[in-house]
């Protein structure tokens, strides 16, 4: 799975992206955004990666993509801190993370790491039981 990283050039860009994705029937499964050092950045996770690429190119929005890993953690105090410490102990740095969904007492979180560390992170997560495989993140209407 991949996430889309977009540096928003102006306040209309996010509205243009949302409108265009909607016209292409692409669902934004999760998103996050922040402003740092005067640059607003949005991160999107959609139900259609190829369609998202086409739509963003259509409206000439510059973007990059990053591989993401989806981990499931207990929805309880301290679980993310424990998870982050395990990553740190493996020498893997988290680049981004955001919640995809809460399901009962479990929270699914998308995380990205440096591409050079991706396979190492994936192997560690798989061996430790955190990694989720082939989950369907399409929303039911």
C-alpha atoms as one frame of an Amber mdcrd trajectory, in Angstrom:
protein
   0.000   0.000   0.000   1.119   3.531  -0.675   0.281   6.921   0.756   0.254
  10.169  -1.199   2.257  13.086   0.201   1.189  16.474  -1.134   2.626  19.890
  -0.317  -0.339  22.209  -0.618   0.513  25.311  -2.603  -2.573  27.284  -1.548
  -5.829  26.875   0.314  -7.726  25.874  -2.829  -5.502  22.875  -3.537  -7.126
  20.621  -0.934 -10.608  21.473  -2.219  -9.489  20.784  -5.805  -8.050  17.421
  -4.760 -11.210  16.418  -2.905 -13.442  17.446  -5.812 -11.338  15.644  -8.413
 -11.028  12.442  -6.378 -14.795  12.498  -5.884 -15.376  12.917  -9.618 -13.209
   9.836 -10.166 -15.170   7.939  -7.476 -12.028   7.596  -5.341 -12.583   7.349
  -1.605 -10.152   8.952   0.830  -9.804   6.240   3.464  -7.661   8.315   5.797
  -5.817  11.596   5.720  -3.666  13.779   7.865  -2.297  17.259   7.459  -0.031
  19.712   9.178   1.863  22.917   8.593   5.545  23.134   9.454   7.982  25.864
   8.513   5.263  27.580   6.489   4.503  24.553   4.306   1.212  22.710   4.561
   1.485  18.998   3.842  -1.351  16.518   3.381  -1.056  12.745   3.465  -3.788
  10.700   1.801  -4.547   6.993   1.759  -7.179   6.068  -0.856  -9.049   3.024
  -2.121  -7.557   3.382  -5.620  -3.838   4.153  -5.969  -3.705   4.137  -9.783
  -6.805   6.327 -10.009  -5.392   8.733  -7.435  -2.183   9.108  -9.437  -4.203
   9.819 -12.587  -6.472  12.322 -10.815  -3.610  14.233  -9.159  -1.729  14.437
 -12.458  -4.904  15.624 -14.174  -5.064  18.693 -11.933  -1.265  19.105 -11.926
  -0.811  18.646  -8.193   2.769  17.688  -7.357   2.941  14.674  -5.058   5.121
  11.815  -3.991   4.213   8.374  -2.744   5.574   6.285   0.082   5.070   2.653
   0.978   3.133   2.209   4.183   2.814  -0.648   6.598  -0.382  -1.202   8.547
   0.028  -2.295  12.141  -2.572  -3.317  14.680  -2.076  -2.319  18.287  -4.189
  -2.715  21.394  -6.305   0.388  21.958  -4.938   1.091  25.421  -2.678   3.678
  27.056   1.016   3.189  26.316   0.671   0.767  23.387   1.905   3.243  20.770
   4.836   4.256  22.962   5.780   0.599  23.404   5.514   0.049  19.650   7.635
   3.140  18.875  10.294   1.984  21.369  10.468  -1.436  19.671  11.036   0.321
  16.331  13.708   2.518  17.875  15.419  -0.536  19.374  15.591  -2.024  15.859
  17.200   1.178  14.550  14.166   2.036  12.412  12.858   5.604  12.313   9.176
   6.332  11.769   8.603   9.021   9.125   4.846   9.259   9.471   1.983   7.555
  11.261  -1.748   8.022  11.428  -4.812   6.103  12.524  -6.765   4.224   9.882
  -9.513   2.862  12.114 -10.566   1.666  15.515 -12.063  -1.836  15.606 -13.174
  -2.894  19.053 -10.111  -2.861  21.287  -7.684  -2.683  18.341  -6.408   0.351
  16.450  -4.965   0.039  12.944  -2.200   2.536  12.238  -0.453   3.309   8.944
   3.283   3.905   9.353   5.971   4.863   6.884   9.711   4.462   7.179  12.658
   5.369   5.002  12.533   3.269   1.819  15.988   1.862   2.659  14.533   0.476
   5.925  11.212  -0.721   4.498  12.026  -4.431   4.139  13.692  -4.501   7.575
  10.616  -2.858   9.133   8.255  -5.174   7.289  10.161  -8.285   8.406  10.325
  -7.073  12.015   6.621  -6.241  12.116   5.663  -9.538  10.525   7.813 -11.543
  12.971   6.464  -9.602  15.954   2.813 -10.062  14.963   2.048  -6.359  14.498
   1.814  -6.382  10.694  -1.595  -6.622   9.065  -1.953  -8.322   5.677  -4.588
  -7.680   3.026  -7.098  -5.794   5.126  -9.861  -4.084   3.205 -10.042  -0.407
   4.142 -12.938   0.492   1.869 -15.696   2.090   3.838 -19.104   0.526   3.785
 -21.831   2.968   2.936
